[in-house]
């Protein structure tokens, strides 16, 4: 069975399990097919050339080559003192042309010396063993030579310089992962080409590059050249931002513990005692229908009476019954602390109740869509740590079923539909309830407070704390995944939700959060459509048509003039686009508004019919479902021949770029409309399943952290993965479980308290 057939099935059920870079720099905004196509281009040619050079190397081993390079240096002259040793090493470096630091050169010379008899030592053997070596599978695109990270970092070397003033010298192993390029036309020079060296910790990253290129040169491998090295330290120096983030997280964790204790002591325990008292009193009156100790004189004989009606009037320990708002009698300061209670917030998160009138099917759509997002990013991650990405991608791209992964970007458009639907439906309902009046300032404040606090906390943890928590072969330890000055200079774009509009160099911070910026920008202008739809629907229709024309014509014109392909395919006669397709089409709000408009219009229709079950002729229902299914399948699977290498006509690509996302949004909107109005059948039953409710509450945090979960796992792996269908499935399911579990914890710590505090401090009534 092919991978995507299994994954399509698992997408529906995998969320149930959720209950129980610098090599990973995020590429989620690029179609996955581009990543695969860059790996499949002439992989055989690359492999043959590299394998041929390695096979015909005239030297012995990597280290014997290094020894030959350093051979003009006489080891016995090392010696009288550290100063003279480093001076001699520096002079020898100039004579041999090896541009190494004096101490690095001296330690490297000793390293090479102790690999030969009679000076052979265990530490030198371990350093040699930990160095990456070309492995089997080069012809299949295996260019990731990671060596042994832990073995290298555990090396503790010591040696004695020779001569009349022998001295002891100690150093430790340092793991350096080098990025190399292949200088062979027409092979793409850039790719996932990485080679690990284990060098003395006295060597800098520049020294490591010099050592690597020296060895390759003497190997007579001219087509490979090291460009950069990322070396790992055993201890990362603390920075002020890291200390600040750790302190903030610690304070919040303390508040959660304190709030939980206060909640249990002041609210939950009295409530439990009250419940026990009610049960005891109700039990004591069973079988005594004539005895009504709490009856009132004006009650008639037919008046229904239960003991709990009057027991609710009782006091417990001198206080009135607490009921569901048991904390309301407490001081404001105590209620603020109780807002952090993990006990109460966990109960809210895990509650599966769906009040009558809610749009229950939205929960299932939301969870399935975020799982689709995670699936696409799982495949992207495996392209970085996969050992056979070239061979696997060649096979995967030929399957029509793999299109669900290649076109996984439409899962984001589903979220645009849901966002537009909810803002339209809920705001129109609120306008109706308040006779057309709405506090528009709070309309925006609530949205900002809903999204920003947990977003900024996770961004801070991602940028500032990871180097202190994890380490591994491909983890950029010194900078994390957001190298300075990337986040230091661009974080304000995330805070203001404008990072997709400002062309930050080299790129913006927290790359996958572009969606939040676009969604916030749609939210800001949504009243331009909501208010006319409420007061003058015809004017609202005209404005909606204008927005639709803008979001359709703009990507069409950009595609025509800049030769943008559709979903990473090739345009006939135009091998290279003239602009930045990611900025112009993918993250630009004016090109992504189609699905949001479909959601807003669907919300308006549901508001007008007041969620009633309406009668539609069965033929129209079948036609609607057929059209939604056909267009959805066409959008996802319609480009299969072009994914296999066929070139697309520019006009066809432009039409696809202009309409595909809006058409997808129409299909999703039909599903929601049919389910709410009683025409969803078994699909509505499945999407409205109560299991989706707690998972749907976690989808926002899942979106924020799933990339972090993936890259932490990928960057700490010690060896490349051999990618198979089963590998993808297992990594995907493991990622889902880990992400939902971590999202639950983060929601308890950061998200739920903020939502509770907003209701408490801003006196916001609870809305469905």
C-alpha positions in Angstrom: 0.0 0.0 0.0 1.4 3.4 -0.9 2.2 5.9 1.8 -0.4 8.5 1.0 -3.2 6.0 0.9 -2.3 5.0 4.4 -1.8 8.6 5.5 -5.1 9.8 4.1 -6.8 7.2 6.3 -4.6 8.1 9.3 -5.3 11.8 9.0 -8.9 11.1 10.1 -8.0 9.1 13.1 -4.5 10.1 14.2 -5.7 12.9 16.4 -7.3 10.3 18.8 -3.7 9.3 19.7 -3.0 12.9 20.5 -5.1 12.5 23.6 -3.4 9.4 25.2 18.1 23.6 10.7 21.2 26.0 11.0 20.4 23.2 8.6 16.7 23.2 9.6 15.8 26.8 8.8 12.1 26.6 8.2 11.0 26.1 4.6 7.3 25.6 5.3 6.3 28.5 3.1 7.7 26.8 0.0 5.8 24.0 -1.7 7.2 20.7 -0.6 7.6 19.6 -4.2 10.4 22.2 -4.6 12.4 20.6 -1.8 12.0 17.2 -3.5 12.8 18.4 -7.0 16.0 20.1 -5.8 17.1 16.7 -4.3 16.2 14.6 -7.4 18.0 16.7 -10.0 20.9 14.6 -11.4 21.5 12.7 -8.1 23.0 9.9 -10.1 25.5 12.3 -11.7 26.5 13.7 -8.4 26.9 10.3 -6.8 29.0 8.9 -9.6 31.3 11.8 -9.7 31.9 11.8 -5.9 32.2 8.1 -5.7 34.7 8.0 -8.6 36.9 10.6 -6.9 36.8 8.8 -3.6 37.6 5.5 -5.2 40.6 6.9 -7.1 42.1 8.7 -4.1 45.8 8.0 -4.1 46.3 8.6 -0.5 45.5 6.3 2.4 43.0 7.7 4.9 41.8 11.1 5.8 44.2 11.4 8.6 47.2 10.0 6.7 46.5 12.8 4.1 46.5 15.3 6.9 49.8 13.9 8.2 51.4 14.2 4.8 50.2 17.9 4.7 51.9 18.5 8.0 54.9 16.4 7.4 57.4 19.3 7.0 56.9 19.9 10.7 59.3 18.0 13.0 57.5 16.7 16.0 60.7 16.3 18.1 61.2 20.1 17.9 58.1 20.8 19.9 59.0 22.0 23.1 60.8 24.1 25.5 57.7 26.1 26.6 54.2 26.8 25.5 55.4 30.1 24.0 58.1 28.6 21.9 55.8 25.7 20.8 53.2 28.1 19.5 55.8 30.3 17.8 57.2 27.3 16.0 53.8 26.1 15.1 52.9 29.5 13.6 56.2 29.6 11.6 55.5 26.0 10.4 52.0 27.0 9.4 53.4 29.7 7.1 56.0 27.3 5.6 53.5 24.6 4.8 50.7 27.0 3.6 48.3 25.6 6.2 46.5 28.6 7.6 45.7 27.3 11.1 45.9 29.0 14.5 49.2 28.1 16.4 47.5 26.1 19.1 45.2 24.4 16.7 48.1 23.5 14.5 50.1 22.1 17.4 47.2 20.0 18.7 46.4 18.7 15.2 50.0 17.7 14.7 49.9 15.8 18.0 46.6 14.2 17.0 48.0 12.9 13.7 51.2 11.8 15.4 49.4 9.7 18.0 47.6 7.8 15.2 50.8 6.1 14.2 52.9 3.5 16.0 54.6 3.7 18.4 52.6 6.7 19.7 49.2 5.3 19.0 46.6 6.3 21.7 43.0 5.5 22.4 41.9 9.2 22.3 43.4 9.7 18.8 41.7 6.6 17.5 38.4 7.9 18.9 38.8 11.2 17.2 39.5 9.4 13.9 36.6 7.1 14.5 34.2 10.0 15.2 35.1 11.8 12.0 32.4 11.4 9.3 33.2 9.1 6.4 31.5 8.6 3.0 29.1 5.7 3.4 27.2 3.4 1.1 24.4 4.9 -1.0 26.2 7.8 -2.7 24.6 6.9 -6.0 21.2 7.2 -4.3 22.0 10.7 -3.0 23.6 9.9 0.4 25.7 13.0 1.1 25.2 13.3 4.8 28.3 12.1 6.7 27.6 12.8 10.4 30.2 10.7 12.1 29.7 10.1 15.8 28.8 13.2 17.7 28.9 11.8 21.3 32.2 10.0 20.8 33.9 13.1 19.5 32.5 15.4 22.3 33.7 12.8 24.9 37.3 12.8 23.8 39.8 13.9 26.4 43.3 14.1 24.9 46.6 14.6 26.6 50.1 14.4 25.2 53.7 15.4 26.0 55.7 17.6 23.7 59.2 16.2 23.0 62.5 17.9 23.7 64.5 19.0 26.7 61.5 21.0 28.1 58.7 18.5 27.6 55.3 19.6 28.9 51.9 18.3 29.3 49.1 19.5 27.0 45.4 18.6 27.2 42.5 19.3 24.9 39.1 17.9 24.2 37.4 16.8 21.1 35.3 19.3 19.2 32.5 18.2 16.7 32.4 20.4 13.6 29.7 19.8 10.9 30.8 21.3 7.6 28.6 22.3 4.7 30.2 21.6 1.4 29.4 22.3 -2.2 29.8 20.2 -5.3 31.4 22.1 -8.2 30.1 20.1 -11.1 27.8 21.4 -13.8 24.8 21.1 -14.1 24.6 19.8 -10.5 23.0 22.3 -8.1 25.9 23.4 -5.9 23.6 23.9 -2.9 22.0 20.8 -1.2 22.0 18.9 2.0 25.7 18.2 1.7 27.3 17.9 5.2 30.4 16.3 6.5 31.5 16.1 10.1 35.1 16.4 11.4 36.3 15.8 14.9 39.1 18.3 15.6 40.8 19.7 18.8 38.8 22.2 20.7 41.6 24.8 20.1 40.6 25.0 16.5 38.1 27.6 15.3 35.5 27.0 12.7 37.8 28.7 10.1 40.6 26.3 11.1 38.2 23.3 10.7 37.3 24.5 7.2 41.0 24.7 6.3 41.7 21.2 7.6 38.8 19.8 5.7 39.7 21.5 2.4 43.4 20.5 2.8 42.5 16.8 3.2 40.1 17.0 0.2 42.7 18.7 -1.9 45.3 16.0 -1.2 42.7 13.4 -1.8 42.5 14.9 -5.3 38.8 15.6 -4.8 38.5 18.9 -6.6 34.8 18.9 -7.1 34.0 19.1 -3.4 34.8 22.1 -1.2 34.0 22.9 2.4 32.3 26.3 2.7 31.6 26.6 6.4 31.7 24.8 9.7 29.5 24.8 12.7 31.5 23.6 15.8 29.9 22.6 19.1 31.0 23.7 22.5 30.5 21.7 25.7 29.2 24.8 27.5 27.2 27.6 26.0 27.7 31.0 27.7 24.6 32.5 29.2 23.0 35.6 27.5 20.6 38.1 29.0 17.7 37.1 26.7 18.1 33.5 27.7 18.1 34.3 31.4 15.1 36.5 31.0 13.1 33.9 29.2 14.0 31.1 31.7 13.1 33.5 34.6 9.7 34.4 33.0 8.8 30.7 32.4 9.8 29.9 36.0 7.7 32.7 37.4 4.7 31.6 35.4 5.2 28.0 36.5 5.3 29.2 40.1 2.0 31.1 39.6 0.4 28.0 38.1 1.4 25.9 41.1 0.3 28.6 43.6 -3.0 29.2 41.7 -3.7 25.5 41.7 -3.2 25.2 45.4 -5.5 28.2 46.1 -8.1 26.9 43.7 -8.2 23.5 45.4 -8.2 24.9 48.9 -10.6 27.8 48.5 -12.9 26.7 45.7 -12.8 23.0 44.9 -12.7 21.6 48.5 -15.8 23.6 49.6 -17.5 22.6 46.4 -16.8 18.9 47.0 -18.1 19.2 50.6 -21.2 20.9 49.3 -21.8 18.1 46.9 -21.4 15.5 49.6 -23.9 17.4 51.8 -26.4 17.6 49.0 -26.1 13.9 48.3 -26.5 13.1 52.0 -29.6 15.3 52.4 -31.2 14.1 49.2 -30.6 10.5 50.4 -32.2 11.2 53.8 -35.5 12.3 52.2 -35.8 9.3 49.9 -38.9 7.3 50.6 -40.5 10.2 52.7 -42.7 12.0 50.1 -44.9 13.4 52.8 -42.1 15.1 54.7 -41.2 18.4 53.1 -39.0 20.3 55.6 -38.2 23.0 53.1 -41.7 23.4 51.6 -43.3 26.8 51.4 -46.9 27.6 52.3 -47.8 28.9 48.9 -46.6 25.8 47.0 -49.5 23.9 45.6 -49.7 20.1 45.7 -48.9 19.8 42.0 -45.8 22.0 42.4 -42.7 20.0 41.5 -40.2 19.8 44.3 -36.8 18.3 44.8 -34.6 18.4 47.8 -31.8 20.0 45.9 -34.0 23.0 45.1 -33.9 24.1 48.7 -30.6 22.6 49.5 -29.1 25.1 47.1 -30.2 27.8 49.7 -28.0 26.2 52.4 -24.7 27.6 53.5 -21.5 25.7 53.7 -19.2 26.6 56.6 -21.0 29.9 57.0 -20.7 30.8 53.3 -23.3 30.8 50.6 -23.3 27.9 48.1 -20.3 28.3 45.8 -21.9 26.9 42.6 -20.2 27.2 39.3 -18.8 30.7 40.1 -17.3 29.6 43.4 -14.4 32.1 43.2 -16.6 35.2 42.8 -16.8 35.9 46.5 -13.0 35.9 46.8 -10.8 39.1 46.6 -9.7 40.1 43.1 -6.1 39.4 43.8 -6.9 35.8 44.8 -9.1 35.4 41.7 -6.2 36.6 39.5 -4.0 33.9 41.0 -6.7 31.2 40.6 -6.8 32.1 36.9 -3.5 30.2 36.7 -5.0 27.1 38.3 -4.0 24.0 36.3 -6.9 22.1 37.9 -9.6 24.3 36.5 -7.9 25.1 33.2 -7.3 21.4 32.5 -11.0 20.7 33.1 -11.9 23.4 30.6 -9.4 22.1 28.0 -10.6 18.5 28.3 -14.3 19.3 28.4 -16.1 17.6 25.5 -19.5 19.3 25.9 -20.9 21.0 22.9 -23.8 23.4 23.7 -26.8 23.4 21.4 -26.4 25.7 18.5 -22.6 25.5 18.2 -20.9 24.9 14.8 -19.7 21.4 15.9 -18.4 20.3 12.6 -15.7 23.0 12.7 -13.9 21.2 15.4 -13.3 18.1 13.3 -12.2 20.2 10.3 -9.8 22.2 12.4 -8.1 19.1 13.9 -7.8 17.3 10.6 -6.4 20.4 8.9 -3.7 20.9 11.5 -2.8 17.2 11.3 -2.3 17.8 7.5 0.0 20.7 8.2 2.1 18.5 10.5 2.2 15.8 7.9 3.7 18.2 5.3 6.3 19.5 7.7 7.3 16.0 8.8 8.2 15.2 5.2 10.1 18.4 4.9 12.1 17.5 8.0 13.0 14.1 6.7 14.5 15.7 3.6 17.1 17.2 5.9 18.0 14.1 8.0 17.2 11.4 5.3 20.0 9.3 4.0 18.3 8.4 0.8 16.3 11.5 -0.1 17.3 11.4 -3.7 16.1 7.9 -4.4 13.0 8.2 -2.2 11.9 11.5 -3.7 12.2 10.1 -7.3 9.8 7.3 -6.4 7.4 9.4 -4.3 6.9 12.1 -7.0 5.7 9.5 -9.5 2.7 8.5 -7.3 -0.6 10.3 -7.7 -1.4 9.6 -4.0 1.7 11.6 -2.9 -0.1 14.8 -4.2 -1.8 15.1 -0.8 1.6 15.8 0.7 2.9 17.9 -2.1 -0.2 20.1 -2.0 -0.4 20.2 1.7 -0.4 24.0 1.6 -4.1 24.0 1.0 -4.5 22.9 4.7 -3.6 26.5 5.5 -6.4 27.8 3.3 -8.8 25.7 5.3 -7.8 27.7 8.4 -8.5 30.9 6.5 -12.0 29.6 5.7 -12.6 28.7 9.4 -11.2 32.1 10.6 -13.4 34.1 8.2 -16.5 31.9 9.0 -16.1 32.5 12.8 -15.4 36.2 12.7 -18.3 36.8 10.4 -20.8 34.5 12.2 -19.9 35.5 15.7 -19.7 39.2 15.1 -23.0 39.4 13.2 -24.6 37.4 16.0 -23.2 39.9 18.6 -24.4 42.8 16.5 -27.9 41.4 16.4 -27.9 40.8 20.2 -26.7 44.3 20.9 -29.0 46.0 18.4 -26.1 46.9 16.0 -23.8 48.3 18.6 -20.3 46.9 19.2 -17.2 48.0 21.0 -14.8 47.9 18.1 -11.8 48.7 20.2 -12.4 45.6 22.3 -13.0 43.7 19.0 -9.3 44.2 18.2 -8.0 44.1 21.7 -9.6 40.7 22.3 -8.0 39.3 19.2 -4.6 40.6 20.0 -4.7 39.3 23.5 -6.0 35.9 22.3 -3.1 35.3 20.0 -0.1 37.3 21.1 1.0 36.3 24.7 1.5 32.5 24.0 2.9 33.4 20.6 5.6 35.7 22.0 6.5 33.2 24.8 7.0 30.3 22.4 9.0 32.6 20.1 11.2 33.6 23.0 11.8 30.0 24.0 12.5 29.0 20.4 15.0 31.8 19.9 16.7 32.1 23.3 16.6 28.8 25.2 17.1 25.9 22.8 21.0 26.0 22.8 20.8 25.4 26.6 18.4 22.5 26.4 19.5 20.4 23.4 22.5 19.6 21.3 23.2 17.3 18.4 25.1 16.9 15.1 23.0 19.2 13.0 21.9 21.7 15.7 23.4 25.2 15.3 24.4 25.4 18.9 25.9 28.9 18.9 23.0 30.7 17.3 20.0 28.4 17.5 17.7 28.3 14.5 17.3 32.1 14.3 20.8 33.3 13.8 21.7 36.9 14.8 20.7 39.4 13.6 17.7 37.6 12.1 15.4 37.7 15.2 17.2 40.4 17.1 16.4 42.9 14.3 13.0 41.6 13.1 11.1 40.4 16.2 9.0 43.6 16.2 7.5 42.4 12.8 6.1 39.4 14.6 4.8 41.5 17.5 2.9 43.8 15.1 1.9 41.0 12.7 3.6 42.6 9.7 6.5 40.3 9.0 5.0 39.2 5.7 4.7 42.7 4.4 8.3 43.9 5.3 11.1 42.4 3.3 13.4 41.5 6.2 16.9 40.4 5.2 17.8 37.6 5.2 14.3 36.6 6.3 11.8 37.2 9.1 11.8 35.6 12.5 9.7 32.4 13.4 9.1 31.7 9.7 6.0 29.6 9.9 4.1 32.4 11.7 3.5 34.2 8.5 0.0 32.7 8.6 -0.8 34.6 11.9 0.2 37.9 10.3 -2.0 37.3 7.2 -4.9 36.2 9.4 -4.5 39.2 11.6 -4.5 41.5 8.6 -7.7 39.9 7.4 -9.2 40.4 10.8 -8.3 44.1 10.8 -10.2 44.8 7.6 -13.1 42.3 8.3 -15.5 45.1 9.6 -15.3 46.6 6.1 -17.4 43.6 5.0 -19.2 42.7 8.3 -20.8 46.1 8.9 -22.3 46.4 5.4 -23.5 42.8 5.5 -25.4 43.6 8.7 -26.9 46.9 7.8 -27.0 46.8 3.9 -26.4 43.3 2.6 -26.4 44.4 -1.0 -23.6 46.8 -0.3 -21.8 44.0 1.4 -22.1 41.8 -1.6 -20.6 44.5 -3.8 -17.6 44.9 -1.4 -17.2 41.1 -1.3 -17.1 41.0 -5.1 -14.4 43.8 -5.2 -12.3 41.9 -2.7 -12.7 38.7 -4.8 -11.6 40.5 -8.0 -8.6 41.9 -6.2 -7.5 38.5 -4.8 -8.0 36.9 -8.2 -6.6 39.4 -10.6 -3.4 40.2 -8.6 -1.9 36.6 -8.5 -2.9 36.2 -12.2 -1.1 39.3 -13.3 1.9 38.6 -11.1 2.2 35.0 -12.5 1.9 36.3 -16.1 4.5 39.0 -15.7 7.0 37.2 -13.5 6.5 33.7 -14.9 5.5 32.1 -11.6 4.8 28.3 -11.8 2.0 26.5 -10.1 3.0 24.7 -6.9 6.6 24.4 -7.8 6.1 23.0 -11.3 7.9 24.2 -14.4 6.6 26.9 -16.8 7.2 26.1 -20.5 9.7 28.5 -21.9 10.5 30.2 -18.6 12.8 28.0 -16.5 13.4 30.7 -13.9 10.8 33.2 -12.4 11.6 36.9 -12.3 10.6 37.6 -8.7 10.1 36.2 -5.3 7.2 33.8 -5.6 7.0 33.2 -1.8 6.7 36.9 -1.0 4.5 37.9 -4.0 2.0 35.0 -4.0 2.3 32.7 -0.9 2.5 35.1 2.1 0.9 38.2 0.4 -2.5 38.9 2.0 -3.9 40.3 -1.2 -3.3 36.9 -2.9 -4.6 34.7 -0.1 -7.9 36.4 0.7 -10.1 34.1 -1.4 -10.7 31.4 1.2 -11.2 34.0 3.9 -13.9 35.6 1.8 -15.6 32.2 1.3 -15.6 31.7 5.0 -17.1 35.1 5.8 -19.8 34.7 3.2 -20.6 31.2 4.6 -20.8 32.7 8.1 -23.2 35.4 6.9 -25.5 32.8 5.4 -25.5 30.7 8.6 -26.3 33.9 10.5 -29.2 34.8 8.2 -30.7 31.3 8.5 -29.9 31.2 12.2 -28.4 27.7 12.0 -31.8 26.3 11.1 -32.1 23.0 9.4 -33.4 24.0 5.9 -34.9 21.8 3.3 -33.0 21.5 0.1 -34.0 19.2 -2.8 -31.9 16.0 -2.7 -30.7 16.7 -6.2 -29.2 20.0 -5.3 -27.6 18.5 -2.2 -26.0 15.8 -4.4 -24.9 18.3 -6.9 -23.3 20.5 -4.2 -21.4 17.6 -2.7 -20.4 16.4 -6.1 -19.1 19.8 -7.1 -17.2 20.3 -3.8 -15.6 16.9 -4.0 -14.7 17.3 -7.7 -13.1 20.7 -7.3 -11.3 19.7 -4.1 -9.8 16.7 -5.8 -8.9 18.7 -8.9 -7.0 21.3 -6.9 -5.0 18.7 -5.0 -4.5 16.0 -7.6 -4.8 18.0 -10.9 -1.1 18.7 -11.2 0.2 15.1 -11.1 1.6 15.1 -14.6 3.4 18.4 -14.0 4.8 17.1 -10.8 6.4 14.3 -12.8 8.3 16.7 -15.0 5.9 17.9 -17.6 6.0 21.7 -18.3 2.9 23.8 -17.8 1.7 26.5 -20.0 2.2 29.9 -18.4 -1.5 30.9 -18.8 -2.7 27.7 -17.2 -0.3 28.2 -14.3 -1.5 31.8 -13.9 -5.2 30.6 -13.8 -4.3 28.0 -11.2 -2.5 30.4 -9.0 -5.4 32.9 -9.3 -8.3 30.5 -8.5 -7.1 27.3 -6.8 -7.2 28.6 -3.3 -10.6 30.3 -3.6 -12.1 27.2 -5.2 -10.7 25.1 -2.3 -12.3 27.6 0.1 -15.6 27.2 -1.6 -15.4 23.4 -1.2 -14.7 23.6 2.5 -17.4 26.2 3.0 -19.9 23.8 1.3 -19.0 21.1 3.8 -19.6 23.4 6.7 -22.9 24.7 5.3 -24.2 21.2 4.6 -23.2 19.9 8.1 -24.8 22.8 9.9 -28.0 22.8 7.9 -28.6 19.1 8.3 -27.3 17.8 5.0 -24.0 16.4 6.1 -25.1 12.9 7.0 -22.3 10.6 8.3 -19.7 13.3 7.5 -21.3 15.7 9.9 -21.5 12.9 12.5 -17.8 12.3 12.2 -16.8 15.9 12.1 -19.0 16.7 15.1 -17.6 13.9 17.2 -17.0 15.1 20.7 -13.5 13.7 20.7 -12.5 16.6 18.4 -13.5 19.2 20.9 -10.5 19.2 23.3 -8.1 18.6 20.4 -9.5 21.6 18.6 -8.8 23.8 21.6 -5.1 22.8 21.2 -4.7 23.5 17.5 -3.4 27.0 17.9 -0.5 25.9 20.2 0.0 22.8 18.0 0.5 25.1 15.0 3.0 27.2 17.0 5.1 24.4 18.3 5.0 21.4 15.9 7.9 22.8 13.9 9.9 23.1 17.1 9.1 19.5 18.1 10.2 18.3 14.6 13.5 20.2 14.5 14.4 19.3 18.0 13.9 15.6 17.2 15.8 16.0 13.9 18.7 18.0 15.2 19.3 15.6 18.1 19.3 12.5 15.9 22.8 11.0 15.8 22.6 9.3 12.4 20.7 9.9 9.1 17.4 8.2 8.6 16.7 5.8 5.8 13.4 7.1 4.5 10.6 4.6 3.8 6.9 4.9 3.8 6.8 3.3 7.2 9.4 5.8 8.5 7.3 8.7 7.4 4.2 7.3 9.0 5.9 6.4 12.3 7.7 9.8 12.6 4.4 11.5 11.7 2.4 9.7 14.4 5.1 10.2 17.0 5.2 13.9 16.2 1.4 14.2 16.6 1.4 12.5 20.0 4.4 14.6 21.3 3.0 17.8 19.9 -0.5 17.5 21.3 0.9 16.4 24.7 3.3 19.4 24.8 0.5 21.7 23.5 -1.6 20.7 26.5 1.1 21.6 28.9 1.8 24.9 27.2 -1.9 25.8 27.1 -2.1 25.1 30.8 0.9 27.3 31.5 0.5 30.2 29.1 -2.7 30.2 27.0 -5.6 29.4 29.4 -4.5 31.8 32.1 -4.4 34.7 29.7 -7.9 33.9 28.4 -9.2 33.6 32.0 -7.5 36.9 33.0 -9.0 38.7 30.0 -12.5 37.6 31.0 -11.9 38.5 34.6 -10.2 41.9 34.1 -12.1 43.1 31.1 -15.5 41.7 32.3 -16.0 39.9 29.1 -19.0 37.7 29.0 -18.5 34.1 27.9 -19.4 33.6 24.2 -19.9 30.4 22.3 
